[in-house]
Amino acid sequence: MKRSNRLILLIGVFLAIVAFIGIVVIVQGKPSTSGPSTATELPTVFAAKPITLGTEITADMLQVTTTKVTERDPTAFASPSLLLGKIAAKDIAQGKQLTADDFNRGGNQASVTVPAGMRAIAVTVDQGSGVGTLIRTGDYVDLLVAITGDKFPVITLNPTDNSFTVVQGINATSAKVLLQGMQVIGTLLPPPTAPANGQGQASPAPGEGAASLNNQSEIVILSVDAQQAEVIKFAQIDGSISLVLRSPKDFRDDQGNPIVPAPAGTTGITLRVLVDEYRVLIPQLVETAVPAQAKPR
């Protein structure tokens, strides 16, 4: 073989090796199209039994089923542990796919569902009279009313002409838990009231609580019967109303079924009751000797 032919052969072998290496590099650098496939089904939590408004979620109320992604709500839950201890914000039917809206108990909801045979009535409270405006849909509350002494004037009657005289200086204020165990079926949180002068938040007056710092109020919508509606309306007109938050466990048995607890008996409070039953001390008149002023010389 001639020397020139041998050189051409070596060059050809070299170029073939270079081409082979290039092909290997290109193939290895090309992204793979056989990666993990996108899931078409995901675990989804459903209601294993009917769940009523205000119920605290327990494990026996839930079941997990594999659901097609196309049939799964974007806010669905994949694990029961994400729901344990939550409070239902509405009545939930058995077999329903549970979503975030089922547990949205915040204010400014678009509508309320009034139970059959009941009425809905709104009560406006603030941070002091409404448990810090933390009352939420599904909660249970009692209604406490305080009526000031000017609504209960103490009078003396003159038997001669049947005239009467209002006795001044007597504390006739009265406080009483009027209604117990009412369920909240909706709440609204209006924006805080701005000061009239537009100069930012006003300082609270002496003795005022945190509600005065931002004027936050809450409208609580209660499910009541006709008699309760009348009592609440009277209390709104002539009294000062507070809502007292109850534990949801008081209204469920050990199996999570709704129950109606027996009303707690209360005495009501007046100054006389505070003195007689709670031993509030009555201030005593203390006489002191006032030194005689020295006569000027």
C-alpha positions as CSV (number, residue, x, y, z in Angstrom):
1,M,0.0,0.0,0.0
2,K,1.3,3.4,-0.9
3,R,2.1,5.8,1.8
4,S,-0.5,8.3,0.6
5,N,-3.3,5.7,0.6
6,R,-2.4,4.8,4.2
7,L,-2.6,8.4,5.3
8,I,-6.1,8.8,3.7
9,L,-7.2,5.6,5.5
10,L,-6.0,6.9,8.9
11,I,-7.8,10.2,8.3
12,G,-11.0,8.4,7.4
13,V,-10.8,6.3,10.6
14,F,-10.2,9.4,12.7
15,L,-13.1,11.2,11.2
16,A,-15.3,8.1,11.8
17,I,-14.3,8.1,15.5
18,V,-15.0,11.8,15.9
19,A,-18.4,11.4,14.2
20,F,-19.3,8.5,16.6
21,I,-18.3,10.5,19.6
22,G,-20.5,13.4,18.4
23,I,-23.5,11.2,18.0
24,V,-23.1,9.7,21.5
25,V,-22.9,13.2,23.0
26,I,-26.0,14.4,21.1
27,V,-28.0,11.4,22.1
28,Q,-27.0,11.6,25.8
29,G,-27.8,15.4,25.9
30,K,-31.3,15.1,24.4
31,P,-34.0,15.4,27.1
32,S,-35.9,12.2,27.8
33,T,-39.6,12.1,26.8
34,S,-40.3,9.1,28.8
35,G,-40.5,10.8,32.3
36,P,-43.2,10.2,35.0
37,S,-46.7,10.4,33.7
38,T,-49.1,13.0,35.1
39,A,-51.5,11.5,37.7
40,T,-55.1,11.1,36.4
41,E,-56.6,10.2,39.8
42,L,-56.0,11.6,43.3
43,P,-57.2,10.7,46.8
44,T,-60.2,12.8,47.8
45,V,-62.1,13.2,51.1
46,F,-65.9,12.7,51.1
47,A,-68.5,12.9,53.8
48,A,-69.2,9.4,55.2
49,K,-72.4,10.6,56.8
50,P,-74.6,13.7,56.9
51,I,-72.8,16.6,58.7
52,T,-74.9,19.4,60.2
53,L,-73.9,23.1,60.5
54,G,-71.7,23.6,63.5
55,T,-70.5,20.0,63.8
56,E,-66.8,19.5,64.8
57,I,-65.3,17.0,62.3
58,T,-64.1,13.6,63.5
59,A,-62.5,10.7,61.7
60,D,-65.7,8.6,61.5
61,M,-67.4,11.3,59.4
62,L,-64.9,11.1,56.6
63,Q,-63.9,8.6,53.9
64,V,-61.2,8.8,51.2
65,T,-61.9,7.8,47.6
66,T,-59.7,7.9,44.5
67,T,-61.2,10.5,42.2
68,K,-60.5,11.5,38.6
69,V,-58.7,14.8,38.4
70,T,-61.3,16.1,36.0
71,E,-64.0,15.4,38.6
72,R,-62.1,16.8,41.6
73,D,-62.8,20.3,43.1
74,P,-59.6,22.5,43.1
75,T,-60.1,23.0,46.8
76,A,-60.8,19.4,47.7
77,F,-58.8,17.7,50.5
78,A,-56.5,14.7,50.0
79,S,-56.2,13.6,53.6
80,P,-58.7,13.4,56.5
81,S,-56.1,14.7,58.9
82,L,-56.5,18.1,57.2
83,L,-60.1,18.3,58.4
84,L,-60.1,16.9,61.9
85,G,-61.3,19.5,64.4
86,K,-62.8,21.8,61.8
87,I,-66.3,23.2,62.2
88,A,-68.8,22.7,59.4
89,A,-70.0,26.0,58.0
90,K,-73.1,24.5,56.4
91,D,-75.2,21.3,56.3
92,I,-73.2,18.7,54.3
93,A,-74.9,15.8,52.6
94,Q,-73.6,12.2,52.9
95,G,-71.3,11.4,49.9
96,K,-70.4,15.0,49.2
97,Q,-66.9,15.8,48.1
98,L,-65.6,18.1,50.9
99,T,-64.2,21.5,49.8
100,A,-62.8,24.6,51.4
101,D,-66.2,26.3,51.1
102,D,-67.8,23.8,53.4
103,F,-65.6,25.2,56.2
104,N,-65.6,28.9,55.4
105,R,-67.0,30.4,58.5
106,G,-65.8,34.0,58.0
107,G,-67.9,37.1,57.6
108,N,-69.5,38.7,54.5
109,Q,-71.2,35.6,53.2
110,A,-73.6,36.1,50.3
111,S,-76.6,34.3,51.8
112,V,-77.8,32.3,54.8
113,T,-80.0,29.2,55.1
114,V,-82.8,29.5,57.6
115,P,-83.7,26.1,59.2
116,A,-87.3,25.0,58.6
117,G,-89.7,26.5,61.2
118,M,-87.1,29.1,62.4
119,R,-86.5,32.8,61.8
120,A,-83.3,34.7,61.2
121,I,-82.6,37.9,63.2
122,A,-79.5,40.1,63.1
123,V,-77.8,41.4,66.3
124,T,-75.0,44.0,66.0
125,V,-72.1,43.6,68.5
126,D,-68.7,45.0,68.9
127,Q,-65.4,43.6,70.2
128,G,-66.6,44.1,73.8
129,S,-70.1,42.7,73.5
130,G,-69.4,40.1,70.8
131,V,-66.4,38.1,72.1
132,G,-63.9,40.2,70.2
133,T,-66.0,39.9,66.9
134,L,-64.7,36.2,66.8
135,I,-68.2,34.7,66.6
136,R,-68.5,32.6,63.4
137,T,-71.1,30.7,61.4
138,G,-72.1,27.5,63.2
139,D,-71.3,28.7,66.7
140,Y,-73.8,28.7,69.5
141,V,-74.4,31.7,71.7
142,D,-76.4,32.9,74.7
143,L,-77.9,36.4,74.8
144,L,-77.2,38.6,77.8
145,V,-79.0,41.8,78.4
146,A,-78.4,44.7,80.8
147,I,-81.1,47.2,81.5
148,T,-80.0,50.5,83.2
149,G,-81.7,52.0,86.2
150,D,-83.5,54.7,84.3
151,K,-85.7,52.0,82.8
152,F,-86.6,50.8,86.3
153,P,-87.3,53.9,88.3
154,V,-88.0,53.4,92.0
155,I,-91.0,55.4,93.2
156,T,-92.9,56.1,96.4
157,L,-96.7,56.5,96.2
158,N,-98.7,59.0,98.1
159,P,-101.9,57.3,99.2
160,T,-103.7,60.5,99.7
161,D,-103.8,61.7,96.1
162,N,-102.1,58.7,94.4
163,S,-99.2,60.8,93.3
164,F,-95.7,59.3,93.1
165,T,-92.2,60.5,93.6
166,V,-89.1,59.1,91.9
167,V,-86.5,58.1,94.4
168,Q,-83.1,59.4,93.3
169,G,-79.7,57.8,94.0
170,I,-80.8,54.1,93.8
171,N,-79.0,51.7,91.5
172,A,-81.7,49.8,89.7
173,T,-79.6,48.3,86.9
174,S,-80.4,44.7,86.1
175,A,-78.6,42.0,84.0
176,K,-79.9,38.6,82.9
177,V,-79.1,35.8,80.5
178,L,-82.4,35.9,78.5
179,L,-81.9,33.3,75.8
180,Q,-79.6,30.3,75.6
181,G,-78.2,28.0,72.8
182,M,-79.1,30.0,69.7
183,Q,-77.1,29.0,66.6
184,V,-75.3,31.4,64.4
185,I,-76.3,30.9,60.7
186,G,-74.3,33.9,59.3
187,T,-72.0,36.8,60.1
188,L,-71.1,40.0,58.5
189,L,-68.1,42.2,59.2
190,P,-68.6,45.8,58.2
191,P,-65.5,47.9,57.7
192,P,-64.4,49.9,60.8
193,T,-66.0,53.3,61.2
194,A,-63.6,56.1,60.3
195,P,-63.4,59.1,62.7
196,A,-65.6,62.0,61.6
197,N,-62.6,64.4,61.3
198,G,-60.7,62.1,59.0
199,Q,-57.6,62.4,61.1
200,G,-57.0,58.7,61.7
201,Q,-58.1,56.6,64.6
202,A,-59.3,58.5,67.6
203,S,-58.0,57.8,71.1
204,P,-60.5,55.9,73.3
205,A,-62.3,57.7,76.0
206,P,-61.5,56.7,79.6
207,G,-62.9,53.4,80.5
208,E,-63.5,52.3,76.9
209,G,-62.2,49.0,75.7
210,A,-60.3,47.7,72.6
211,A,-63.4,48.1,70.4
212,S,-63.0,51.9,70.5
213,L,-59.5,51.6,68.9
214,N,-60.9,50.6,65.5
215,N,-64.7,50.8,65.9
216,Q,-64.9,47.2,64.6
217,S,-68.4,45.8,64.8
218,E,-70.0,42.5,63.7
219,I,-73.5,41.6,62.5
220,V,-74.4,38.2,63.9
221,I,-77.4,36.4,62.3
222,L,-79.2,34.0,64.7
223,S,-81.6,31.2,64.1
224,V,-84.5,31.8,66.5
225,D,-88.2,31.0,67.0
226,A,-90.9,33.6,67.0
227,Q,-90.9,34.1,70.8
228,Q,-87.1,34.5,70.8
229,A,-87.3,37.1,68.0
230,E,-89.7,39.2,70.2
231,V,-87.4,39.0,73.2
232,I,-84.3,40.0,71.2
233,K,-86.1,43.0,69.6
234,F,-87.2,44.3,73.0
235,A,-83.7,43.9,74.4
236,Q,-82.3,45.8,71.4
237,I,-84.5,48.7,72.1
238,D,-84.4,49.1,75.8
239,G,-81.2,47.2,76.8
240,S,-77.6,46.6,76.2
241,I,-76.9,43.3,74.5
242,S,-74.0,41.0,74.7
243,L,-73.5,37.6,73.0
244,V,-71.9,34.8,75.1
245,L,-70.0,32.2,73.1
246,R,-70.7,28.5,73.9
247,S,-68.7,25.3,73.3
248,P,-69.9,23.3,70.3
249,K,-69.4,20.1,72.4
250,D,-72.4,21.2,74.5
251,F,-74.7,20.6,71.5
252,R,-73.4,17.2,70.4
253,D,-73.5,13.8,72.0
254,D,-70.6,11.3,72.0
255,Q,-71.5,10.1,68.4
256,G,-71.7,13.7,67.1
257,N,-75.5,13.8,66.9
258,P,-77.2,17.2,67.7
259,I,-78.7,17.5,71.1
260,V,-80.4,20.4,73.0
261,P,-78.7,20.9,76.4
262,A,-80.9,21.9,79.4
263,P,-80.9,25.7,80.0
264,A,-78.7,26.8,82.8
265,G,-80.7,28.4,85.6
266,T,-79.5,31.9,86.6
267,T,-80.7,34.4,89.2
268,G,-80.2,37.6,87.2
269,I,-78.2,40.3,88.8
270,T,-79.1,43.5,90.6
271,L,-77.1,45.5,93.1
272,R,-79.3,43.8,95.8
273,V,-78.3,40.3,94.6
274,L,-74.7,41.3,94.4
275,V,-74.8,42.3,98.1
276,D,-76.9,39.4,99.3
277,E,-75.6,36.5,97.3
278,Y,-72.0,37.6,96.3
279,R,-71.2,39.5,99.4
280,V,-70.3,42.8,97.7
281,L,-69.5,45.2,100.5
282,I,-71.7,48.2,101.0
283,P,-69.6,51.4,101.5
284,Q,-69.9,52.7,105.1
285,L,-70.2,56.3,106.1
286,V,-67.0,57.3,107.9
287,E,-67.2,60.2,110.2
288,T,-64.0,62.2,110.9
289,A,-63.3,65.0,113.2
290,V,-62.5,68.2,111.3
291,P,-60.0,70.4,113.2
292,A,-61.3,73.8,114.1
293,Q,-59.7,76.6,112.2
294,A,-57.6,78.8,114.3
295,K,-59.0,82.3,114.9
296,P,-57.0,85.1,113.2
297,R,-55.2,87.3,115.7
